[in-house]
Amino acid sequence: MQNITVRHSVASDLSELARLAALDSASPPRGPALIAEADSRMLAALPLGSGRPIADPFEPTAAILELLRLRAEQLDEREHRGLRDRLRSLLRVRPSHARA
């Protein structure tokens, strides 16, 4: 098994995403994506919005795509948890400082 790095896409990834999409006969992700790479080589990408994942068809990437999906779920849950925490803090009843 290779050492896989999972990270968010950045603007400088556009050409590599286009290359990977062409290999996979797909369109590159539009917007944010999670990227899996090994030895500085992009193997797969999962759009965080809409769109289908793309992967190098010449590499065994099924498990890598599952890893990307798992990470996306973790990030989504963390985002929802953070939103819930912020809402709770806003909705807490705070004692009034102006007492008669």
C-alpha positions, 0 to 999 in steps of 0.5 A: 500500500502506498502512503496517501495524502488527502488534502483540499484542492488549491488553485495550482491544482487546476492543470493536474485536475484537468489531466486526471479528468481527461484520463478518466473521461470526465470533467474536472471538479468545479469548485472545492475538492478533496485530492488523494495523492501519492509521491506527489502524483494526484490519483483521485479527486472528490468534488465537495459540491456536486459532480462525480469523483475522478480517478486515474484509471491505470491505478487501483483507486477504489479504496482511495475513493472510499478514503476520500468519501470518508474524509468528506463525511468527517469534514461535513460532520465537523462543519455541522457540529461547529454550526450547532455549537455556534447556534447553541451559544447564540440561543443561550439565555444570557442574564440581563445586566440591566436590573431594576 
